[in-house]
Amino acid sequence: MPLILLAADLAAAGPWLRDAGSAYVKGAVGGFAGLDGEAGAMEAPVSYRDASASLYGELGLPWSMQASAYAPYVIAVNQRPEAAYASFGAGDAELLVSRQIIREPLALSLGVGAKLPLYADRAGDREDAYGAAASRFPEAGDGQVDIEARLEAGRSFRVGRVPGWVQASGAYRHRTGDFVDGVPWSAQLGLSPRRGDESGGWAGVEASGVVNVVDDAHTRSWTRLGAFGAVRLDGAWAIEAWAGVIPWASASQRGAGGGVGLSYQHR
């Protein structure tokens, strides 16, 4: 679903991995509204929107490794002129295991990840209950397992006394079902303003997307532009927020959304 496109990218750990025993956990809520209306030949356009709650975590492991996981719960609505069709339940989980290759002066990490559906195929039950209207309900995802290899690189810098960073990632995503493979990518630029001798939070801008390896009218490809920020409440807790827009998409909706979260770091 479009919201997963927004939230899962924000869950990416980046090229600087955590030390063994260090951990980060974030609980978040967010929403998405489609800018396109999808319609069949004899139907009026559909207005799509969703809301979610999610949990994301990172754990530093021995041997310069890190594990991260993301799991959402999604409420999605297809609004048609005659009625609203809603579905709710767990979405697609994302798992990633990474290893630090280089840390300074250029940070480089290599990871292997998977997307795993947390839901059962409910199409048969809906057809029994709603007949021809079953296809009007939004789905939690495409129901497929995806495997990807990801390379991430980054460099830190300073603007006066303010630390900053720039990072980029590229991956190859193998799709196990009927859809074609893709190349996810992302780029990010951020600053971390100081509060005395400590970080007061962070703010930045980013771009991300997926490019299909071959043209396919049924496999999603998209480009997202966004901004993010956080305010530290103390050394361990922070309030985070983000917003983004998908201005270009194929086999998926353009749209805009955002969210807020509460995070905790154990060093």
Residue pairs with C-beta under 8 A, 6 or more apart in sequence:
1 32
1 50
1 74
1 76
1 91
1 138
1 139
1 140
1 141
2 32
2 34
2 48
2 50
2 246
2 252
2 253
2 255
2 257
3 30
3 31
3 32
3 50
3 51
3 52
3 72
3 74
3 76
3 257
4 52
4 72
4 74
4 91
4 92
4 141
5 220
5 222
5 224
5 246
5 252
6 30
6 32
6 224
6 226
6 242
6 244
6 246
6 257
6 258
6 259
7 28
7 30
7 52
7 54
7 70
7 72
7 259
8 70
8 92
8 94
9 186
9 206
9 208
9 224
10 226
10 228
10 242
11 56
11 68
11 70
11 94
12 96
12 152
12 169
12 186
13 58
13 66
13 68
13 96
13 98
13 109
13 111
13 152
14 109
14 152
14 154
14 167
14 169
14 188
15 100
15 107
15 108
15 109
15 152
15 153
15 154
15 167
15 169
16 100
16 103
16 107
16 109
16 154
17 60
17 64
17 65
17 66
17 98
17 99
17 100
17 109
18 24
18 58
18 59
18 60
18 66
19 60
19 267
20 60
20 61
20 62
21 60
22 59
22 60
22 265
22 266
22 267
23 57
23 58
23 59
23 60
23 265
23 266
24 57
24 58
24 263
24 264
24 265
24 266
25 55
25 56
25 57
25 58
25 263
25 264
26 55
26 56
26 57
26 240
26 261
26 262
26 263
26 264
27 53
27 54
27 55
27 261
27 262
27 263
28 53
28 54
28 55
28 56
28 240
28 259
28 260
28 261
28 262
29 51
29 52
29 53
29 54
29 259
29 260
29 261
30 51
30 52
30 54
30 242
30 257
30 258
30 259
30 260
31 49
31 50
31 51
31 52
31 257
31 258
31 259
32 49
32 50
32 51
32 255
32 256
32 257
33 48
33 49
33 255
33 256
33 257
34 47
34 48
34 49
34 253
34 254
34 255
35 253
35 254
35 255
35 256
36 249
36 253
36 254
36 255
37 44
37 45
37 46
37 47
38 45
38 46
38 48
38 253
39 45
39 46
43 80
44 80
44 81
46 78
46 79
46 80
46 136
47 78
47 79
47 80
48 76
48 77
48 78
48 79
48 138
48 253
48 255
49 76
49 77
49 79
50 74
50 75
50 76
50 77
50 138
51 74
51 75
52 72
52 73
52 74
52 75
52 91
52 259
53 72
53 73
54 70
54 71
54 72
54 73
55 70
55 71
56 68
56 69
56 70
56 71
57 68
57 69
58 66
58 67
58 68
59 66
59 67
59 68
60 66
61 67
63 99
64 99
64 100
65 97
65 98
65 99
65 100
66 97
66 98
66 99
66 100
66 109
67 95
67 96
67 97
67 98
68 95
68 96
68 97
68 98
69 93
69 94
69 95
69 96
70 93
70 94
70 95
71 90
71 91
71 93
71 118
72 90
72 91
72 92
72 93
73 88
73 89
73 90
73 91
74 88
74 89
74 90
74 91
74 140
75 86
75 87
75 88
76 86
76 87
76 88
76 138
76 139
76 140
77 84
77 85
77 86
77 138
78 84
78 85
78 86
78 136
78 137
78 138
79 85
80 136
85 133
85 136
85 137
85 138
86 137
86 138
87 122
87 137
87 138
87 139
87 140
89 118
89 119
89 140
90 118
90 119
90 140
91 118
91 119
91 140
91 141
92 115
92 116
92 117
92 118
92 140
92 141
93 115
93 116
93 117
93 118
94 113
94 114
94 115
94 116
95 113
95 114
95 116
96 111
96 112
96 113
96 150
97 111
97 112
97 113
98 109
98 110
98 111
98 112
98 150
98 152
99 109
99 110
99 111
100 107
100 108
100 109
101 108
101 109
101 110
102 108
105 155
106 153
106 154
106 155
107 152
107 153
107 154
107 155
107 156
107 167
108 151
108 152
108 153
109 151
109 152
110 149
110 150
110 151
110 152
111 149
111 150
111 151
111 152
112 147
112 148
112 149
112 150
113 147
113 148
113 150
113 171
114 145
114 146
114 147
114 148
115 144
115 145
115 146
115 148
116 145
117 140
117 141
117 143
117 144
117 145
118 140
119 140
119 141
119 143
121 143
123 134
126 134
126 137
127 134
130 136
130 137
142 177
142 179
143 177
144 175
144 176
144 177
144 178
144 179
145 176
145 177
146 173
146 174
146 175
146 176
147 173
147 174
147 176
148 171
148 172
148 173
148 174
148 184
149 171
149 172
150 169
150 170
150 171
150 184
151 169
151 170
151 171
152 167
152 168
152 169
153 167
153 168
153 169
154 165
154 166
154 167
154 168
155 165
155 166
155 167
156 163
156 164
156 165
157 163
157 164
157 165
157 166
158 164
159 191
161 194
162 191
162 192
162 193
162 194
163 191
163 192
163 194
163 199
164 189
164 190
164 191
164 192
165 188
165 189
165 190
165 192
166 187
166 188
166 189
166 190
167 187
167 188
168 185
168 186
168 187
168 188
169 184
169 185
169 186
169 187
170 183
170 184
170 185
171 183
171 184
171 185
172 181
172 183
173 181
173 182
173 183
173 184
173 210
174 181
175 181
175 182
175 219
178 218
179 216
179 218
179 219
179 220
180 212
180 213
180 214
180 216
180 219
181 212
181 213
182 210
182 211
182 212
182 213
182 219
182 221
183 210
183 211
183 212
183 213
184 208
184 209
184 210
185 208
185 209
185 210
185 211
186 206
186 207
186 208
186 209
187 206
187 207
187 208
188 204
188 205
188 206
188 207
189 204
189 205
189 206
190 202
190 203
190 204
190 205
190 228
191 202
191 203
191 204
192 199
192 200
192 201
192 202
193 199
193 200
193 201
193 202
193 203
194 200
195 201
195 232
198 232
198 235
199 232
200 231
200 232
201 229
201 230
201 231
201 232
201 238
202 228
202 229
202 230
203 227
203 228
203 229
203 230
204 227
204 228
204 229
205 225
205 226
205 227
205 228
206 225
206 226
206 227
206 228
207 223
207 224
207 225
207 226
208 223
208 224
208 226
209 221
209 222
209 223
209 224
209 248
210 220
210 221
210 222
211 221
212 219
212 221
216 251
217 250
217 251
218 251
219 251
220 249
220 250
220 251
220 252
221 249
221 250
221 251
221 252
222 246
222 248
222 249
222 250
222 252
223 246
223 247
223 248
223 249
224 244
224 245
224 246
225 244
225 245
225 247
226 242
226 243
226 244
226 245
227 242
227 243
227 244
228 240
228 241
228 242
228 243
229 240
229 241
229 242
230 238
230 239
230 240
230 241
230 263
231 238
231 239
232 238
233 239
235 265
236 264
236 265
236 266
237 262
237 263
237 264
238 262
238 263
238 265
239 260
239 261
239 262
239 263
240 260
240 261
240 262
240 263
241 258
241 259
241 260
241 261
242 258
242 259
243 256
243 257
243 258
244 256
244 257
244 258
245 254
245 255
245 256
246 252
246 253
246 254
246 255
246 256
247 254
248 254
